[in-house]
Amino acid sequence: MQAKQPEKKWKAGVLGATGVVGQRLVQMLGDHPWFDLTEVAASERSSGKTYAEAVSWHLDAPIPESARNLVVKGLDPSLDCDFVLSALDSSVAGSAEEDFARAGYPVVSNSRNHRMDPDVPLLIPEVNAAHLDAIPRQQKNRDYDTGFIITNPNCSTAGLVLVLKPLADAFGLEKIFVVTLQAISGAGYPGVPSMDIQGNVVPFISGEEEKMQLEPQKLLGKWDGSRFVDAGIGLSAHCNRVPVVDGHLECVSVGLKKIASLDEVREALRNFEVGAELASLPTALKNPIVVLDDENAELLAARGFLKPRAAVAERKLAEPVSR
């Protein structure tokens, strides 16, 4: 099944377009089959410059031609676009995103400010697309017309919960313990001082453990028509920054409610697939989880599976704890 091509491309805007996350959004929109990048917005110090003049570009891929000559605008909700993607810093994202939603823009946010709001979906489409049902209640609660806010989770939460979803569906989840080894790119730019990270592991990332312990509860929970009901899973997280440029690794121990063999756990992960409507979207994967049985990490690296990609590399899957 192939998603129907829209009759005309939707116009997209990026808030916080000059930051590292904003740059990635700009790059991904550069040649998108459904969206045209028509607006870039950032702080007042960048306003009035072309995007190429304003941005200190950090990605390997060049600035998309469609973005180079766009004039950077401020965070005024009068942009010529159908929706905005927000990569704003949390210091300004909360009120700015509300202003855009109030002005009628759908806002898809990468910032943390509204993730745990009781009427805002925290979304991984492969996991909890049904949480979009909260949007009408949000619009009513906040007196929004056509605008609304959707958020995506913390980067480490996203990888964790995508793998937990098929296990939750097949066996139920009781307890989870996760240790993260997070790349320095996750700290943004300029990020972690080089003298702190070279040849070192930083065993604390401010606010990260709290996010990883709270966000999965909402993602794996339910929308009951009026509020989000948490999943009620016991979850503990230890988060570490390691001297790797890109790609987070997570070591996860899972306590299941039903007894399951190692092969049953593998099959639940391998067989997880998204619905036909979602799988038909331009950048979607029908089977977003890849299970590998290799115990040698060097083999995984040689095969490219330890590089950033839309998959999960299994270094060694331990016997699940079942109760």
N, C-alpha and C positions, 0 to 999 in steps of 0.2 A: 504494500500500500504506500503510495506516494502522496504526501500532503499537497493539497491544491495550492498552486502558486497564486498569491494575491493578485487582484487585478492591477493594483499599483503598489509600489513599495511604500512602506511606512517610513515616516521621517523620524529619525532618532537624534536625541541630544545627549551629551555626556556632561555631567556635573563633576567638577574636580578633574577635568580632562588633562591637566598638566602633570599630575602625580603619577607614580608608577602604576597603580591600579587603573587610573584613568587612561594611561597610555595603552595598556593592554586592551581595554574596551575599545578605544579608537582603532587599534590595529585589527581587532576582530570584526569591527564594523566596516573596515575599509573596502571589502569586496563581498559583502553579505548579499545572498540572493533575495532576501525579503526586505532589507532595511537600507535606507540611505542616511548617512551621517550628514546632518544639515546644521547642527549647532554644537559648539564646544563652549563650556563656561568654566570659570575658575575664579580665583581671588582677584580683587581689584587691581593688584599690581601687574596682572597679566592682561587686563582688559584693554581692548583697542589694538593689540598686537595681532599679527597673524599667528596661527598655531605654531608654525615652523619657527617663528621668532621667539615665541613665549616659552616653548617647551625645551627642557633639557632631556633629550630622548635617550632612554636607557635600554631599549629592546634591540635584539639582533636584527630583526626585520626593519626595513626603512619606514619612515612616516608614510602612511597611505597618501597618494596624490589627492584623494578626495578631501583630506583633512588639512593639507599643508597651508592652503590660502584662506581657510575659514578664519574669520575674525573672532578672537576670544571675547566673550561677553561676561558680565558679572552675574551674580546669582539672583537676578530679577526674573520672576516667573512670566516672562513675555517672549519666550523663545519660539521660533518657528519650527516646531516639531510636534509629533503626535504623542510621544512619551519620552521620559528621560531615564537614563541609567546613572545612578549616583555612586561616585567613588570619592565622595567628600570625606575629609577628616572628621572624626567624631566631635571635634570641638565646635563645628558649625553645621554638621549634617542634620541634627534633630529638627531645628526650627526651619532650616532651608527646605528640607524635604516636605515638611508640613505645608509650607507656603506654596510649593509647586502643586501638591495634591489639592489644596484648597482652590487653586486657580484652574483646576480641571485636568492636570497632567497625571497620567499613571506614572508612578515612581517605582522603579526597581532598584533597590538599594543594597550596596555591598557594605554599608556602614553598620555599626552595632547598635545605634541609638534606639531603633524601634523594634529590634528583633523579638524582645520579650513582651511587647505591648499586647494586651489581652485581645485586641481585635485586629492585629496585623499578622498575616500569614508569614511564617518562617519556612521557606520553601526549598525543597529538593524535588524537582518535578517527578523523578523516578520513584520517589518515596512517598510523598504526601500531597499529590496534586489536588486531592479533595479538599485541602485546607483553603483553596481559593474560594470556597463557599462562604468564607468569613467576610469577603469584600463588601457585600451589600450591608451587613451589620456595621462594618467600619464606616461606610459612607453615611449611614444614618446617625451613628454615634457622633461623628465629627462634622456633620453638616457639609460633607463633600458632595459635589454633583457627579461629574464624570471622573474625577480624580480619585486616586487611592494610593496606598503604599504597600509594597511587597518587599520582603527582605530575603537575602540568602544568608546561610550560616557562616560562622567562622570556618576558615579553610580546613583545619584539622577535624572539625566536627563533620564537615561534608563527606570526607573520605570515610570516616568511621561509620556514620549512620547509613551510608549507601550499602555497606557490607552487613550491618546489623539488620537491615530491613528483611532480607529473605530468611535470616535465622529467627527473627521475631515471628514472622508469618508461619514458619514450619514447626518451630519447637517452643516458642515463647522465650522471653529473656528474664532472668532473675537478677543476676549481678554481672557487672562489667568492670574490668580494671584495664586501663590503657596508659601506656607510656609512649610519648611522642618524641621523635628526633626530627626537629623542624629546621628547614633550610633558612639561611640568612635572608633570602629574598622575601620571606614572609614578614620581615621587619620593615619593609619598605626602604625608601632612600632618604637620608644617608644611612639609616638603619643602625646595626650594631657596630660599635667602634672596633676597628681591626685588631687593636691590642687586646680586646676582650675575647675575640672569637678565634684568632689564629692558634691552631693546635690546642683548642680548648673546647669544652662543653659548658654552656651556661645553663645551670639547672633550674632556672626560674624565668618565666615570661609573664610579665605583669598582666593580670586579668585573664590569662589564657585558660588556666585550670577551671576557673569559675564558669567560663563560657562552655567548655567541654562537658561540664557536669550538669549544666542547666539546659542547653539548647537541644540535646537529644531527647530530653523528656517531652519537649513541645513537638519536635519533629515526628517522633514515633507515637505521639498521643493522638487524640481525636478532637474534631470540632463537633460539638453537640448541638449546634444551631444558635447558641448564644455565647459560648466561650470555649476556649481550648482546655481539654482535660489531659493532664500530664500522663505519661506512660507508667510512672511509678516504678522505675527501674533503679536498683542500687548501682551507682556509677561513681568511680573514683578515677582521677586523671593526674598524671605527673607529666609536665611539659618541659622539654629541654630544647635549647637552641644549639645546633651543631654546625661545624664549618663545612657545609655543603651549600653550593650556590642555589640550586633549585631542587625541589622535590622533598616532601615530608614522608617519613617512615613512621609507622605506628605498630607497636607490639601490643596485642590485645588478648586478654583472657576473658572468656565468656562463660557464665553459668547459665545453663539452659533449664527450662521448666520440665521438658520432656527428655527422657533418655534417648540419646542419639549416638550412632556409631560415627567414626571418623569419615567413612565413605558417605554416610547420609548427609553429614555437614558439607562435604565437598560438593555433592550433587545439588544440594539446596542452593549453594552459591553459583555453581556453573549454570544451573537451569533458570536462574532469575532473569526474567525479561520484562520489558515495559510493554504497555498496551500499544495497539496498532496505531492509534492516533498520535501518541507521543513519539513512537519509533519512526514515524513518517516525517518528522520535522527535519530541517536541513542538516543540523549538526548532531542529531540524536543517535544513540547506539541502542539497538534492540537488546543486546546482552552487555550491560555496562560493567560487569565484573569478569575478570579473567583470573582463573585459579591455576597456579603453577605448583608443581610438586618438588621442584629442584631445591635441595637443601644448600647448595653452594651459591652464595651471593655473587661470586665472580661470574658464574654462568649466567645469572640473571642480568648482570650489568652488560655482559657481552651481547646478550640478546636484546638489549635496549629496554628491558622491563623495569629497571630502576630509574629511568628517566621520566620526567613528568608526562603523564598520559592519562586518558580516561579509563583507567583500569586499576585493579589492585593486584600487586605481586605478592604471592604467598611464599615467604622464605621457608617457613616450616610451620605447618598447622598442627598445633598440639591437640591432644585428646581433649574434647570438651568436657567441662564439669557439668554433670547432669544431676538433677534433684527430682 
